[in-house]
Structures are given as C-alpha cells and as structure tokens.
Amino acid sequence: MLKSNVGYSIKEDSYEAGLETATNSIKSLKNVKLNMLFTSCKNDIKKVVKGIKEVVDSPIIGCTSNGGILVPDGYITSNHGYVGMMSLQDENMEVGVAIKEGGKDPRAIGRKVAIEAVDNAKKTRAPAYFYMVASPKEEEEYLMGIQDIIGRVPMFGGSAADDTLEGDWKIFCNDKVVSNGVAVAFFYTDNEMATNFIGGYQETKNIGLITEVKNNRELVSIDRISALKKYAQWVNVQPTSLKGENLLLASVTKPLGIKDPLGNLTVIRHPKFGNDNGTKTTQDDTILLGNKVVENTAIIQLEASFEDLISTPANTIKNLKKQLYTDPGAYIIFHDGVRRMVLGNRIDAIYKQVLKETKGVPFIMAFTYGEYGYKEHSSNICGGLMISSTVIGID
C-alpha cells in the first residue's frame, strides 16, 4: 500500500533546510522508495542533499522551481530560498533513477539515461510509468531517446526553472547536480497511476498553416505571412508591441497550440520572444517558441481568462480522481512557471481550490518552464503554459 508525505523548509542555511525537509517528509514512513525534491535556484543544492541524506538513504530526484512550491500547508517561498520534498513508501514498488549531463546528441543521452535507470532498478523490462525532468531546450530529443529503449510508457514531469529566466535552473539526482541535462525515475509498480495534461485554454477561430520553421522552435511564417505579424493580427495588436521579451508575458492568456493526431490533446506552444532568440536571427518578425513545431501542420491561437488559469490545476485533479478505481495516495503537479508569474498573488486562489480537491491526500506542486504528459490515447509530449498532474493510487 502506498503512503506519502511532504516536508519543506525555508531555513536560510541549505544544509539545515535539507535536514528539516527530509525529517518531516519521512515522518511516519518506513522503507521509502523515492524522494521527489524541489528547491529554489538560490539554494546550494549539494548542501541541501547532504542534509537530506542525514536521514534518508533512498533515491532523490528533482529540479529547481520558479518562485516557490505549493504543498498542503500553502505556498512556500522566501527571499533566501525554499526546499520541499515528497517521499513515497510502498513495499511493492521499485524505482530506478538516473541522470545524465547534456551534450551534442540529446537523443543518445536519453537512451543512456534510460538504460541506467533500468539497471539501477535491477530490472530487465520497461517500467509501468516514468518521471522525467530536464533543462529547457532539448526535452523532446531526450524523450525520444528514452522511448527508444522502453517504448511508449506513460510519463509525467517538467523542465527545471529559475526565478528570472536567466538560466540559473538545476536538475539533480542523488549527489549529482547539473544545469543542462536530463534525469528520470522509472516506476515498477502495480499501483494505479494516471496523468492529466491540459492547458485550460479555449480554441479561437484563428487557425493557420505553419509554412516555415527554423531550428525546430523558431516559427518563421504562418500561411506564408511572417509569424509575428500573423499572431499580432490574431490578437489585434501591433507587432512592434510584441518584440523581444514583451511577447513572453503578453502571450500567456493568448498562446498558440497544436493538436495531437487523434484530436484528444491540444498542446500549448508558448510564444516566448518576438524576433529575438538570443542568436541574432536574420529573420524578420519570427517567434521563438518554447517547444518544437513542424511545417505543414496547423497551429491555433488559444485564449483563457485569469479565472480559467486559476481553475485548471484543481480541474486536473478532479479528472484524475475519475480515472482511479482505488483511492489516491499522492498527487504530483507541475504548473508552468511563467503562468505563475502572471497570476501573481492569485496563487492563493489556486491553493484553496487544490486543497479542497485533494481532500487531505499529500500533494506537491512545482513551477516549471515546460511540462510533460499525455491525455487518453495521445503519445507522450512536451508543452508549455500547461498543467501536468499525476496521481498514484494507494494500491
């Protein structure tokens, strides 16, 4: 039977914060199989892990979060950092973890991290479920490499984040901490697990054909019109108002989306920069997206109110409870970090709704720069401005 617990700390000393977090997260638990850790980019992660290992001898995996974390006691943050961790106990569950630093061939790195996770679990077969955390940029390639080894096993997770979009994020697994790379946890279990992966946006009638893409994530043109000009027409503003980083926050309530082949899932493609991808592009009025798009496919302009964005996390949990035949034992939620930044102190409304829906079951919510999951019969996929919520049943 699965049991879970959440601990956290805002102590200024990272070692002490890790120690306090772990002491509380394993309280009342025995034979812990996995510890899912989330911290501020301001913390010294190695010192946090050293503190955790004073009381925990089971695998640790996680990433830095944007601004704070959400746990049953509320929104946890401070000016000097924060630490939060969910620990999972189940005598019938086995978990294999692994981490690899990034490099020139992310798909090959994905294969290597998958092989190592299987070996660390002492198994010779694919897991029932897996968790992935990666640095923002090459998530799709890591995912392809993992699936080269284990096939299309259901997954969940998110990309590491910092507070200012300056690249201070970290991912970590046991003693290893990297800024660029991928880590996984492979779950070998008979427990029910389910993921709900949605954005909470509505489709508009603004739909176009992607006619040119550069380097997978730079949207050059829609319907053979410069992408930024087309998007500006759709949202009824001047393209000049969306140049550079202005596009990042302006598009949170009006992003772009693509449909999976069966139409079950609309995956958000977050417009992040207008004609400014950090590499001095020579293209005019292009859009740098948070995830990959391909030519000759449709792209849709979406929209949502602040109320829609606030209600989405709790709605994912409602959906998860409908999927379970057993009782829920733990919720792990990945909420987009830029979306959190735009919502500001409305995070309190999200907390109240999530607390009501979880009904006393432990949960932890991290704020990421990309979210991963699937829906019904869709394949695993990476998106942005989304909510990826996963539940593990008690048996």
N, C-alpha and C positions, 0 to 999 in steps of 0.2 A: 504494500500500500504506500502510495506517495504521500510524503509530508514535506512542507516547505516553510521557510521563514525568511524574513527580511530584516537586515540590520543596516544601520547607517551612522555617520558621524560627520560633524563639522569642526572637529578639533583642528587647530592650526598646524600642529605637528603631524606630518603624514604618517609616520610610524604609529603614533598613538591613534590616529584616525583609523588606520587599518586594523589595529588591535581591537578597538571598541566596536567597529563594524562587524568583525568576524565573531567576537564574543556574543554579540546579540543575534547574529544571523544563524548561528548553530545552536542557540538556546533551545532546549527540549528536543533536539535532533540527535540521532545516532547513525553511524555508517553513512555519512554524507557522500554523495556520488559526484556532485558538481556544484561549483560556486560561480554565479554569474555576477561579475563585478563591473561597476560603472563609477567613474570618478570625474573630477574637474581636470581640465588641462593644467590648472595651477598646482595640482598636487605633484609630489615626487612619487611617481608610480612604484618605483623599486622599493622605496621605503614603505609605501602602503602595503605592498605584497609581503615585505618582511614582517610587518606587524600582523597581517592575516595569518601567516604561516606559523606564528607563535601558538595558534590554537586550531589551525586547520591543516590537514595533511592530504586533502583531496584536490582534484584539479580546479584551477582558477582560470577563467577566460572572460574577456570583456573589452571595453573601449572607453574613451573619454566621451562625455556627453556635453551638449550645448546648454550652458546656463544653470542646470540643476537636474534633479531627478524627482520623480513622483513616486511615493510609497504610501502605504496605508495611513501614516501619520501626517501626510501632507507633502507640499513642495519643499524639497530640501536644497538649500543653496547657501552660499556665504561668499564674502569678498576674497577669502583666502583659500577656498576650495571646499569640497564635499566628497564623501565616499558612500556608496551604497552597494549592497550585495544581497542577492537571493541565493540561499542554499537549498539543495534538493536532496531528500533522503528517500530511498526506495531499495529494498534488498534485492528486488528482481530487475533493477535497472543497471545497465553498464554503460559507461560513457568513455569515448576516446577523444582526446583533444590534440590539436597540433597547431603550429604557427610557422609561417614562412615569410621571410622578408621579400619585398618586391624586387623585380628585376626586368630584364629585357623581354622575357617571354611569360606573361602572366598566366596564359593557359597552361603551360608546362608547370608553373609554380602551383596552380590549382590541382594538377594531378599529383604532385609530390605531397602537398598538404593532406590530400585525401588518403593516399597510401599510408602516410604516417599515422593519421588518426585511426584508421582501421587496425594497424599494427599495435598502437597504444591501447586499444580496447581489447587486444588479444582475440580478435575475430578474423574470420576468413570470408565474411559476407558483407553485403551492404547494410547500413543501419536502417532503422524504421523511419527516422527523421533526422534532420541536421540543422544546426545553427551556424551561420556564417557572419563574421564581422570583418570588414576590410577598410582600407583607406579609400577616400573618394577618388575615383578616376577610372579604375580598371575592374570594377566589380563584375561586369558581365563576362569578362575573359576568365577571371578566377572561377566563376560559377560553371562555365563551360568545361574547364579542366577538371573540376570536382566531379561533374556529371559524366565525364569521360571514364571515370573509374567506377562510380557507384550507380550510374544511371539516374533516372528522374525520380529521386527520392524527395518527398516533400521537405521544404526548407522554410526558415524564417531568419530574420536578422536585420542588421542595419550598418551603415557606414559611420566610422568614427567622426566625431565633431569636436570643434573648439568653441570659443566664445565669440570670435571676431572674424571667422573665415580667412584667417591668415596662415593656416596650415600647421597649427600647434597641436593637432589631434594625435592620439596614440592608440594603438591596439596592443593587447597583451595576453599572454598565455603562460601561466605559471611564472617562471622567473624571467621570461623574455619580453621585452618591450620594444616595439618598432613604430616608426612614423608612417612607413609605407610597406604594405603587405596584406596578408590575409590569415585569419585564424578560424578554426572550425571546432565544433563539438558534435560528435556523432552519437546519437541516442540509440541504444539497443534495448528495446522495451516492448512489452505487450500493453502498456498503458495507452489509453486513447490520447491522441494528440490532434489538435486541429488549429489551423491558422485562418484568420480573416484579414484580407489585404485589400484596403479600399482607400479612396481619396475623399469621398463625401461630396464630390462636385457634380454638377449637372451639365449635360451637354447643351451647347447652343447650336444654332443653325450655321455657324461659321465653320465650314469644313473645306479643306483644300488638299491637293496632292503634293507630296514632298517631291520636288523636282531636282534638287541638288543638295548634297551633303558633303562636308569636308571633315576628314578625321573623325568620323563616326558621330561626333557630338556638336559639330558646328552646322547649324541649319542655314543654308545659303539662300534657298528660294522655295516658295510655295506657289504653285500654279505659275511658275516661271517669273514670279514677282519677288523682289528682294524680301527676305523673310521678315525683317524688322518692319518694313513698310506695310506688308500684308497684315502682320499682327497689330500694328498701330491702327490700321483701318478697322479691323475687327473690334478693337476695344475703344475706338473713337477718340484717339489722342494723336498728337503729333509725334512722329518718330524721334525727333530731337529730345523729347522728354523722357525717352527710354534708353538713351545712350549710356554706355558703361554700366556701373553698378545700380543705376536708377531702376533698371529692369528687374533686378532681383526681388525687391520688396513689392514693386508695383504689380508683379505678376502672381503674387500669392493667391489672390482671390480670383484671378483670371489666367490660369495656366493653360498649357497645351496638353493633349492626351492622345494616345494611340490605343486601338482595340486589339485584343488578342484574336487569333483566327476564328475562334468559336463565338466571339462576342460576349463572353462571360465576364470579362475584366477589362476595364479601361485604366490603363497605366499612365500615370502623370509624367509628363516631361516638363520639368521646371525651367522656364527661360531665365538664365542667370545673368548674362551680360549682353548688352547690345553693342555689336561691332567692337568688342574688346575682350579677347580671350587670353590676354596675357602674353601672346606671342606676336603681337604687332601684325595681325592679319591684314592682308591687302584687299580682302573682300569688303564691299560696301554694304552696310545695313544687314549684317548677318546676326544670328542669335546663337550664343553658346548655351547649350542645354546641359542639364545635369546627368543625362543618360543618353544612350545610343538611339539613333533613328536611322532608317534606311530609305533610299529613294524609291519612288513609285508605290508608296503606301500613303494612306490617308492620315491626316492629322486634324484634330478637332480643338477648337477653343472652348474651354470649360469655364464655369464660374460657380462661386459659392459665396454665401454671406458669412459674416463672422459667427452667426448662430449655427450655421451648418458646420463650420470648422470646429466649434466648441463641442457639438453633439456627436461628432464622428467617433472619437475613442470609445465612449460608452456604447454606441451603436454596434461597434465591432464585438464588444463583449456580449451583448445581447445575442448576436448571431452565433458566437461560439457556444454559448450555453444551449442553443437549439441543436447544435451538431453533436453534443455529447449524450451518450447513453448512461454514463456514470456521473458522479459528482465531480466538479472541478477541484483540483488540488493546488494549482498555481497559474497565475497569469503573467506573461512576459510581453511587454508592449513597447514598440518602437514608434515614436512620434517625431515627425520631421522638425528639425531644429529651427529652420528659417520660419516655418509656420508658427512655432512657439514664440519666436522673436516678435512677429507681427501681432500676435494675440496679447502679448504683454501680461498685465495682471489678470487677464481673463483666464489664466491658468487655474485660478481658484475655482471657476465655474466648471472647468474640465474635471478637476479633482473631486468636486462634490458629486458629479454625475458618475464618475468611475467608481468612487467609493460605494455609492448606492447600488450599482450593478454587481460589484464583486461580492457583496454580502458577507464580508468577513474573510474571504479567501485571500491569502497573501498575493500581492502584485508588486511589480516594479516597472516603471516607465522611464526609458532613456530617450534623449532627444538627439537625433542623428541627422547626418547630411545625405542620407539615402536610405531607402527602406526596401526589404526583400520579402517575397512571399509568393502566393498563388491564390487562386479562387476557384473552387469547384474543379472543373476539368481543364483549367488553364495550366500551362507549364510554369515552372519557377521563373521569376523575372525580377528585375531591379527597377525601382522607380524613385521618385522624389515627391515631396509635399504629400506623403501618404502616411497611413497608419497600418502597421503590421502587428496584429495582436495574436498571440498564441496561448492556448490553454493546454495544460496537461491534466488528465483525469487522475483521480486517486487510485484507480486500478484499471 
